[in-house]
Amino acid sequence: MKIEPLARAMLAEAQGVLARACAHDDAAAVAEEKLFGAGPNGAPEAWLARDDRGAVIGVAAAGARWLRVLAVMPEARGRGAGSALLAAAEDAMRPDKRVTDKVVSARAVAEPGNYLAPGIDERNVETIAWLERRGWTRGAERNTNVLIDVATNDRVSKQRADELAAASAARGYAIRRARRDEEGALCGAIASEFGGAWPFEIARALAFDPPGVHLAIAADGSYAAFAAHDGNNQGLGWFGPAGTWPAHRGQGLGEAVLLACLVDVGERHARCEVAWIGPRPFYEKAAGIIGERRFWPMTKQLEAR
């Protein structure tokens, strides 16, 4: 068994591993994004594992202090490939002792801005136990994604989205799709008010075709609310991030931009996944929830190398 850097030319083989190995996440569909795509902290490193015949049996990627993905073919497990890939990833995530002696808290899967999921799916008990045996620990609480029907849901329709936009207009707000040429102004405004990885995800959603960002614009032309889809796990129709500026809350703008996004997603998918759920009652009231997925955040303290 051999571990070596994963080249972009090997993407198809890596997708094959992810399709076979990831029973709870559609990792193969977003393989290029997770294995090679940049995050707010830069591009990841990626590796593959080959068996003694040269066949690719596993892949992994890590960026900054986040383990993006690690997968081994089911029939190849128990032979050390996963452990070797994890060792390569952990070594890459360790801080450089020449720069700092601090310990870094490595996190599995949930890199803000470019995450496969907000943790390890709770159904994936084998992987959770495998990581725990190697020093990783579960967080105190699980993170939750919720699922919304966008194909047969009476509350998700172009007519309802138009009605909400009209109600917003009566309050002095315009609901519209964001333009790519306003990326600088929009991301700057979001960074100033909300911070974190949201500007990065918004920039990615703007690059979707058509741009996967909808806005509420106040009478003075300022941004009042935003919502996005396909900024992360692009092509899967995931929703988020979304926010309303404090001065404009309580006007129904969040629901208006949410519905605009859900209608978009419904043109390509039967359901929309809302990641890292915040105000669950808001989504239940606005569109209904048909299911949920729960994830364990997992971390490991890594000393400087």
N, C-alpha and C positions, 0 to 999 in steps of 0.2 A: 504494500500500500504506500502511496506517495502523495504528498501535499505539494501543490504548486500554485502560483498566481493564476487567477482566472482571467483569461483574455476575452475581450468582447467577441472575438471570432468564435468562442465556445458557447455563446449565448443559447443556441438551440439545444445543445446537450444539457446545459444547466436548467433550461426550462423543463426538459424531460425529467430531470431529478425532482424538481419542485412539484411537478404534476403528480408524480408517484408518491412523494414523501409527505406532502402537506395536505392532510385530510380535512383540516378545519379552516384553511385560508386559501384563497385563490392566488397563491403566490406565483404560479406559472404565468398568469396573465399580466403581472406587473414585475416580471423578473428583471427586465432591463432597468426599471426605475429603482428597484431595491439593490441590485447587484452593482450598478454603475452610476446611478443618478445622484446628483449632488443633493445635499441637505443644507440647512442653514450653517452648518459647521464645516462644509466642504464635501468633497467626494470620498466615498468609502474605499477600503481595500477589500478585495475579494479573492477567494481561494477555491480550488477544487481538489477532490480526493480521487485518485485512480486506484483500481485494484491491480493485482499482479499481472493481469492481462492487458492493462492500459485503459480499461473502460472507466468512464466517469461514474462514480458511485455516490458522490456527495459534493455539496457546495456550501459556502459560508461567505458572509460579508459583514464588515464592521466599519463604522464611521465615528470618529471622535470617541466618545465613551458608550456608544450604543452598538449592541449586537443586532445588526439589521435582520439577518436571516441565517439559519443553519439547518440543513436538511441532508439526510442520508437515505438512500434507497432502502425500502423495508427489508429486502432479502440480504442486504449487505450490513445490517446492523449487528452489533455485538462483536465486531472485529477490530475496533479501535479507530475507525475513520472519523466518527463523530467527536471523539475525544481529541484527536489530532487537529481537527478543524477548529474546535473550541480553543485549544491551546494557542493556535496561530492567531485567532481573533482576540483572545485575552491579552496576548503579548502586544498586539497592535494597539489595544485600548489602554495599556498601562502608560502612565505619565513618564516622561524622560527624566531620569534622576539628575541629568545635567541642568535641567530647568527648574525642577521642583522635587521636594521629598514628600509632597502631599499624596495621600491615598485617594484614588478616584473611585467613585461609585458607578460601576458599569451597570447598564440597564439592558434588558432583553427586549428586542423587537420594537419598542415604543419610542423611536427617535422623533421628537417634535419636528414637524415639517416633512418627514419622509418615513412614515411608519407603516409596517405591514398590518399591525393591529396595536391596540393600547395595552399590550401584555400577551401572555400565553393563554390561549383559549382554555377555559376551565375543563373542557372535555378531554383535553390533551394530557391526560394524567400521566402517561408514560414519559413524555418530555419533561413535565414538571418534576417528576421524581428523579429523572436522569440529571437534570440541572441541580437539584437539591443535593444529590450525592457528590456533586462537584463544587459545592460551596456556595451555590446561589440560594437566595432566600426569597420567600414570598412576602409581598407587602401586607399591610394590615387589612386592606379592603380591596375588593375587586373593582375594576373599571367596567363600564357597561356601554355597549352599542345598542341602539334600537333600530328596528326594521319597520319601514313604512311602505304600504302597498301604493304603488304609483300607476298601476295598470287598470284596476277595476274599482278604484276608490272614488266615491262620489265627491269627497272633499278635496280631491286633487284633480282639477280640470282647468282648462284654459279659461272657461267661463268664470269660475270662481276666482282665478288669479286676476282676471280683468275687473271683476267686482271689487276686489280688495284694492287694486290700483286706483279705481275710481273713488273709493272711499278715502284713500290717502290723498288724492288730488283735491277732494273737498276740504281737507284739512290743510291744504297748502303744500303738499309734497308730491313730487314726480317720481314714479317708479319706472326704472329703465335698466336695460342691460349695460354693463360697464363696457367701455371702449379700451382697446389695447393701448391707445396713445395717451391714456390718463394713468398708466401704471405708476409713474413716479409720484404724482400728486396723491393718488389713492393709497398706495402703500405707505407713503410718508405720513398721511393722516392716520392710518391704522396703527402704524408704529408709534406715533406720538400718543395715541389714546389707549391702545390695547397692548402693544409690544409683543414680546415672545416671537414665536415662529409664524404668526399669522401673516405678516407681510410676505414672507417667502411663499406660503401656500396660495395667497391671493395672486401673486405674480404667476405661479404655475397655472392656476385656474383661468387666468386671463389668456394664457397661451392655448387653452382648449379651443376647439372649433365647434360652434361659436363660443366666445368667451363665457366661462361658467360662473360669472359673477353678476349679481343683480344689486341695484342700488336704490336707496331712497334719497332724493335730493331735496333739501329745504328751499324755501322761497328765495333765500339770498344766494343760492347756488352752492352752499356748503354740503358736505356729506352728512347725512342723518342716520343711515343704517346701511348695512351690507350683508350679503349672504353669498356663499360660494359652494360649488360642487366640482368634483374632479380636480381639486388642487393637490390631492394626495390619492394614492392608488388610482391614478388617472386611467379612465376608461371603465372603471367599475361602478361609477355613479354614486360614490360616497359623498355625503353632505358635510359641509363645514369648511372653514370656520364661518361664524356669523356674529354680528354685534350691532348694537344701537348706541349712538352717542348719548350720554346722560341727559342732555337738554331736550332730547326728542323721544324719550321713552314714554310709554303709555299711550302712544298714538296708533298702535296697530301696525307699525312699520315692519317689525320683525316677522309678523305673520305674512305680510304682503311679499317681502323678498324671499321668505321660505317657500311660499307657494310657487313663485316664479321659478325657483330652482327645481322644485319637485316636478313641475310640468316639463322642464327640460329633461330631467332624468327619465321621466316616463316615456319619452320618445325613443329611448334605447334599452330600457330595463323594465322588469316587472316590479322591482322593489328598490327602495333607496335605503342605504345604511347610514345612520347618523352616528358618527364616531364620538367616543369620549363624551357621552351624553351629560349635559348640564341640567337645565330646567325641564325635567321629564314631563310635568303637567302641561307645559307649553306645547310640546309636540303631540301629546295625546289630544289636546283640545283642537289644535290647528289641523291635524291630518289623521290622527289615530295611529296606534302602534299595534302591529300584528305579531311581533316577536322581539326577542332580545338575545344578545350574546354577551357573556361575561368573561373577563380576562383577569388573570393574576399578574400584577406587576412583579417582576423579578429582578433582583440586584445582586451584585457581588463586589466587595471591596478589593481593589487591585492596587498593590503597592508599586512604587516606581521601579522601573527596570534599570 
